[in-house]
Amino acid sequence: MRVLVVGSGGREHALSWAIAASPLCDRLYAAPGNAGIAGEAECVPIAADDVGGLVAFAKAQRIEFVVVGPEAPLVLGLVDRLEAAGIPAFGPSAAAAALEGSKGFMKDLAQRYSIPTAAYGRFRDAKAAKSYVAERGLPIVIKADGLAAGKGVVIAETSQQAGEAIDAMMADKVFGAAGAEIVIEEFLEGEELSFFALVDGKDALALASAQDHKRVGEGDTGPNTGGMGAYSPAPACTAALEAQIMGEIIRPTVAGMAKEGRPFKGVLYAGLMLTGTGPKLLEYNTRFGDPECQALVVRLMSDLLPALIASRDGLLNQLDLRWLPKASLTVVMAAKGYPGSYAKGSEIRGLERLKDMEGVTVFHAGTRRSDDGRLLADGGRVLGVTALGDTVALAQAHAYEAVDRIDWPGGFCRRDIGWRAVKAGR
């Protein structure tokens, strides 16, 4: 098959890495790709949100299957356009991608179909939003309704913080159109969990569990980021909990979307809070997580490409995936200053020192090659150093040993990825 992967981040490198290993894949392209993806696929300079350009390329190159990595092209309707052109694609339609494209839509759907989630309100008026905060009390969570690259969430612990967050989103438009409407919801206490399921419009198949670290600082402190690391499996996700999540959250969502005339195909990534009264849905992403995808693919023993095709074709009930009985852990190396302002173009050296490390894979998230072949940082999150181990603690030790071999003065990472599992002796 001739396959195209859309995107340029660590998730897309992980997907390309797995798809390139499939005997079904004869030729692999990536648009636009990055310096790491170039080792797996032929990269073409088409932006992930250039829907027309991607469709034209897929038609010209006789692409037989497209895997859409990031959320923006899904919300823009790339899958709809590809399918209309007769090109099969993995991912939801624009109507189904609203589960991620609008937090308000997701919350309303959860309410309609009795899916457990936090109490909430939707607002287009700042004054009404502030009144709601005063009524509900603190702490409280304020979210931009639309896509904000994983950064449109503020946990306000004071009235001043809440007011500033509301004004920043609605008046200052720090997230652009994504903050024209905001969702304010109850603050839930507990342990967060990332849960993934493949969906084919009617059936859902649970994937391996994972846990990510959104905060930039050690001990889960500081501002939210796109993700500073992840590990899999998540010790908190027992077989009984997986069954509960599938029965109370994932399957009702799939059935509800079908009933709404928005059948969902692709991967559902549920951000959950494990509260004292059971798991509650924080948000949905309609694509693989980044960096969770990196931690997942290195554990997958089955061929990923047929699984993605089965999701698109409505054949998940014929699928049985096998997972490596090991733990995996990904440490994100980011440019200094991230998630705030950061410089691009610093040189990264030493990746060749990792070649003798068994079970270690480095996924590129934001890199490019200079004209003279040097590897340069080209984003906020730049590398995802991923390692396997018999336990999370061993995977963590291997990952940080690999990190320490990389020579990149312009970068930093958290040194405690997986700390909850390690503390619990997992």
DODODO-444755 format. One record per residue (C-alpha): x, y, z; residue in three letters. Coordinates in steps of 0.1 Angstrom, whole numbers. Example, Ala and Ser with C-alpha at 12.3 -4.5 7.8 and 13.67 -1.06 7.14 Angstrom:
# residues 2
     x     y     z residu
   123   -45    78    Ala
   137   -11    71    Ser
END
This chain:
# residues 426
     x     y     z residu
     0     0     0    Met
    10    36    -6    Arg
     4    54    27    Val
     5    90    38    Leu
     9   102    74    Val
    -2   138    80    Val
    16   158   106    Gly
    51   167   119    Ser
    52   159   156    Gly
    63   131   179    Gly
    30   114   175    Arg
    34   113   137    Glu
    70   100   140    His
    57    72   162    Ala
    29    64   137    Leu
    54    65   108    Ser
    78    43   127    Trp
    51    17   133    Ala
    36    19    98    Ile
    69    17    81    Ala
    74   -17    97    Ala
    42   -31    83    Ser
    45   -56    55    Pro
    14   -40    40    Leu
    32    -7    35    Cys
    51    -4     2    Asp
    57    33     1    Arg
    53    58    30    Leu
    50    96    27    Tyr
    47   122    55    Ala
    34   157    52    Ala
    52   178    63    Pro
    72   154    85    Gly
   104   163   104    Asn
   140   153   105    Ala
   133   121   124    Gly
   103   111   102    Ile
   125   115    72    Ala
   142    83    83    Gly
   110    64    79    Glu
    91    82    51    Ala
    95   105    22    Glu
    87   139    36    Cys
    68   164    14    Val
    64   201    22    Pro
    27   203    26    Ile
    13   218    59    Ala
    -9   195    80    Ala
   -38   221    77    Asp
   -35   225    39    Asp
   -65   204    32    Val
   -66   211    -5    Gly
   -29   205   -10    Gly
   -30   172     9    Leu
   -60   160   -11    Val
   -43   170   -44    Ala
   -10   152   -34    Phe
   -29   120   -23    Ala
   -47   119   -57    Lys
   -15   126   -77    Ala
     5   100   -58    Gln
   -23    74   -59    Arg
   -22    72   -21    Ile
   -43    42    -8    Glu
   -46    51    28    Phe
   -41    83    48    Val
   -34    85    86    Val
   -42   119   100    Val
   -22   126   131    Gly
   -31   161   145    Pro
   -65   175   155    Glu
   -65   207   134    Ala
   -69   189    99    Pro
   -95   166   114    Leu
  -116   196   126    Val
  -111   212    92    Leu
  -126   182    75    Gly
   -96   166    59    Leu
  -110   131    63    Val
  -143   142    46    Asp
  -124   156    17    Arg
  -102   126    12    Leu
  -131   101    14    Glu
  -151   123   -11    Ala
  -121   119   -34    Ala
  -122    81   -30    Gly
   -91    80    -7    Ile
   -96    59    25    Pro
   -85    77    56    Ala
   -81    70    93    Phe
   -97    96   116    Gly
  -131   111   123    Pro
  -152   133   101    Ser
  -153   170   109    Ala
  -187   165   125    Ala
  -174   137   147    Ala
  -141   157   155    Ala
  -163   182   173    Ala
  -158   160   203    Leu
  -123   177   205    Glu
  -130   208   184    Gly
  -156   221   209    Ser
  -154   213   246    Lys
  -189   227   250    Gly
  -202   201   225    Phe
  -184   173   243    Met
  -199   184   276    Lys
  -234   187   262    Asp
  -231   152   247    Leu
  -219   138   280    Ala
  -249   154   297    Gln
  -274   141   272    Arg
  -261   105   274    Tyr
  -255   103   311    Ser
  -217   100   307    Ile
  -200   110   340    Pro
  -183   143   339    Thr
  -178   175   359    Ala
  -206   200   364    Ala
  -201   229   339    Tyr
  -214   260   322    Gly
  -209   274   287    Arg
  -203   312   283    Phe
  -199   338   256    Arg
  -202   367   280    Asp
  -174   374   305    Ala
  -196   390   331    Lys
  -219   359   332    Ala
  -188   337   334    Ala
  -174   356   364    Lys
  -208   354   381    Ser
  -208   316   376    Tyr
  -174   314   392    Val
  -186   333   422    Ala
  -216   309   425    Glu
  -196   277   421    Arg
  -166   286   443    Gly
  -130   277   440    Leu
  -108   260   428    Pro
  -125   260   393    Ile
  -114   250   358    Val
  -116   275   329    Ile
  -113   262   293    Lys
  -112   277   259    Ala
  -140   260   239    Asp
  -119   255   207    Gly
   -85   241   198    Leu
   -57   257   218    Ala
   -28   232   212    Ala
   -33   217   247    Gly
   -28   250   265    Lys
   -63   265   268    Gly
   -70   252   303    Val
   -65   272   335    Val
   -71   258   370    Ile
   -80   289   390    Ala
   -74   288   428    Glu
   -84   324   434    Thr
  -111   348   421    Ser
   -83   370   407    Gln
   -68   341   387    Gln
  -103   331   374    Ala
  -111   367   363    Gly
   -77   370   346    Glu
   -81   337   328    Ala
  -116   347   316    Ile
  -104   381   304    Asp
   -73   366   287    Ala
   -95   341   267    Met
  -125   363   259    Met
  -112   399   258    Ala
   -75   395   250    Asp
   -81   365   227    Lys
   -49   348   237    Val
   -62   317   220    Phe
   -78   335   191    Gly
  -113   323   181    Ala
  -109   292   203    Ala
  -117   315   233    Gly
  -148   332   219    Ala
  -167   307   240    Glu
  -154   292   272    Ile
  -164   263   294    Val
  -162   266   332    Ile
  -163   234   351    Glu
  -161   219   386    Glu
  -126   210   398    Phe
  -123   173   402    Leu
   -98   157   426    Glu
   -81   124   420    Gly
   -56   108   396    Glu
   -56   115   359    Glu
   -56    88   334    Leu
   -53    87   296    Ser
   -75    60   280    Phe
   -74    51   243    Phe
   -99    32   222    Ala
  -101    25   185    Leu
  -136    31   172    Val
  -152    21   138    Asp
  -185    39   141    Gly
  -203    12   160    Lys
  -178    -9   179    Asp
  -149     2   202    Ala
  -117   -17   211    Leu
   -97    -7   241    Ala
   -60     0   236    Leu
   -32    -1   262    Ala
   -35    25   289    Ser
   -11    53   294    Ala
    -5    82   318    Gln
     9   116   308    Asp
    24   146   326    His
     9   179   314    Lys
    26   203   338    Arg
    60   217   328    Val
    76   213   363    Gly
    86   184   384    Glu
    60   172   409    Gly
    34   182   383    Asp
    38   219   389    Thr
    38   250   367    Gly
    17   257   335    Pro
     1   231   314    Asn
    19   220   282    Thr
    12   197   253    Gly
    28   169   274    Gly
    62   165   290    Met
    63   127   292    Gly
    42    96   294    Ala
    43    59   304    Tyr
    24    28   297    Ser
     6     8   310    Pro
    -9    30   337    Ala
    -9    10   370    Pro
   -42    26   380    Ala
   -60    11   350    Cys
   -70   -24   362    Thr
   -90   -48   342    Ala
  -121   -39   362    Ala
  -115    -2   357    Leu
  -111    -7   320    Glu
  -144   -25   318    Ala
  -161     3   337    Gln
  -146    30   315    Ile
  -157    12   283    Met
  -192     6   297    Gly
  -199    40   312    Glu
  -179    64   290    Ile
  -165    50   257    Ile
  -194    29   245    Arg
  -221    54   255    Pro
  -201    81   236    Thr
  -199    59   204    Val
  -236    51   206    Ala
  -245    87   213    Gly
  -225   100   184    Met
  -241    75   160    Ala
  -276    86   173    Lys
  -266   123   167    Glu
  -258   115   131    Gly
  -221   119   137    Arg
  -207    84   137    Pro
  -172    84   151    Phe
  -143    65   134    Lys
  -107    68   145    Gly
   -92    69   180    Val
  -110    82   210    Leu
   -85    96   236    Tyr
  -104   101   269    Ala
   -88   123   295    Gly
  -102   109   327    Leu
  -101   118   364    Met
  -103    88   388    Leu
  -124   103   416    Thr
  -137    88   447    Gly
  -170    81   430    Thr
  -155    65   399    Gly
  -139    77   366    Pro
  -152   110   351    Lys
  -146   124   317    Leu
  -125   156   316    Leu
  -122   159   278    Glu
  -119   140   246    Tyr
   -92   141   220    Asn
  -101   126   186    Thr
   -65   115   178    Arg
   -36    97   194    Phe
   -20   116   223    Gly
    14   131   221    Asp
    35   118   239    Pro
    13    89   248    Glu
    14    75   212    Cys
    52    71   215    Gln
    48    51   247    Ala
    21    29   231    Leu
    36    20   198    Val
    68     6   213    Val
    46   -19   233    Arg
    24   -29   204    Leu
    34   -64   190    Met
     6   -64   164    Ser
     8   -46   130    Asp
    -7   -11   135    Leu
   -17    -5    99    Leu
   -44   -32    97    Pro
   -58   -20   129    Ala
   -62    15   116    Leu
   -77     2    84    Ile
  -102   -19   104    Ala
  -113    12   123    Ser
  -120    29    90    Arg
  -137    -1    74    Asp
  -160   -10   104    Gly
  -142   -43   111    Leu
  -129   -38   147    Leu
  -149   -68   159    Asn
  -124   -90   139    Gln
   -93   -75   155    Leu
   -72   -88   184    Asp
   -42   -67   194    Leu
   -12   -81   213    Arg
     9   -60   236    Trp
    45   -65   249    Leu
    43   -74   286    Pro
    67   -46   294    Lys
    65   -10   306    Ala
    74    19   284    Ser
    83    55   293    Leu
    88    86   272    Thr
   107   117   284    Val
   100   148   263    Val
   130   171   258    Met
   118   206   251    Ala
   134   239   242    Ala
   143   261   271    Lys
   114   285   278    Gly
    87   262   267    Tyr
    57   264   271    Pro
    64   302   269    Gly
    86   318   244    Ser
   116   298   232    Tyr
   143   300   206    Ala
   146   277   175    Lys
   177   266   157    Gly
   199   253   186    Ser
   220   222   176    Glu
   213   188   190    Ile
   242   163   192    Arg
   249   129   205    Gly
   219   108   192    Leu
   244    84   177    Glu
   254    75   213    Arg
   221    59   218    Leu
   224    33   191    Lys
   238     6   214    Asp
   210    10   239    Met
   185   -18   236    Glu
   149    -9   238    Gly
   155    29   234    Val
   139    48   206    Thr
   140    86   200    Val
   110   101   184    Phe
   114   135   169    His
    87   161   176    Ala
   102   194   165    Gly
   134   190   145    Thr
   149   199   111    Arg
   182   194    93    Arg
   204   224    84    Ser
   218   227    49    Asp
   250   211    62    Asp
   232   182    78    Gly
   232   193   115    Arg
   202   184   136    Leu
   184   215   148    Leu
   156   222   173    Ala
   126   235   155    Asp
    98   236   180    Gly
    88   237   217    Gly
    87   200   223    Arg
   116   186   203    Val
   125   150   212    Leu
   106   121   228    Gly
   132    97   244    Val
   113    64   248    Thr
   125    33   266    Ala
   112    -2   275    Leu
   117   -20   308    Gly
   103   -48   329    Asp
    88   -22   352    Thr
    81    15   349    Val
   111    22   372    Ala
   134     3   349    Leu
   120    20   318    Ala
   124    53   336    Gln
   161    46   344    Ala
   168    35   307    His
   151    66   294    Ala
   170    90   316    Tyr
   203    73   308    Glu
   195    79   271    Ala
   186   116   279    Val
   220   121   296    Asp
   238   109   265    Arg
   222   137   244    Ile
   242   169   240    Asp
   217   197   238    Trp
   224   228   259    Pro
   193   245   245    Gly
   169   219   259    Gly
   155   207   292    Phe
   133   179   305    Cys
   114   169   336    Arg
   134   144   357    Arg
   104   127   373    Asp
    83   112   345    Ile
    65    82   359    Gly
    70    92   395    Trp
    36    80   407    Arg
    42    45   393    Ala
    78    44   406    Val
    67    56   441    Lys
    41    28   441    Ala
    68     3   433    Gly
    55    -5   398    Arg
END
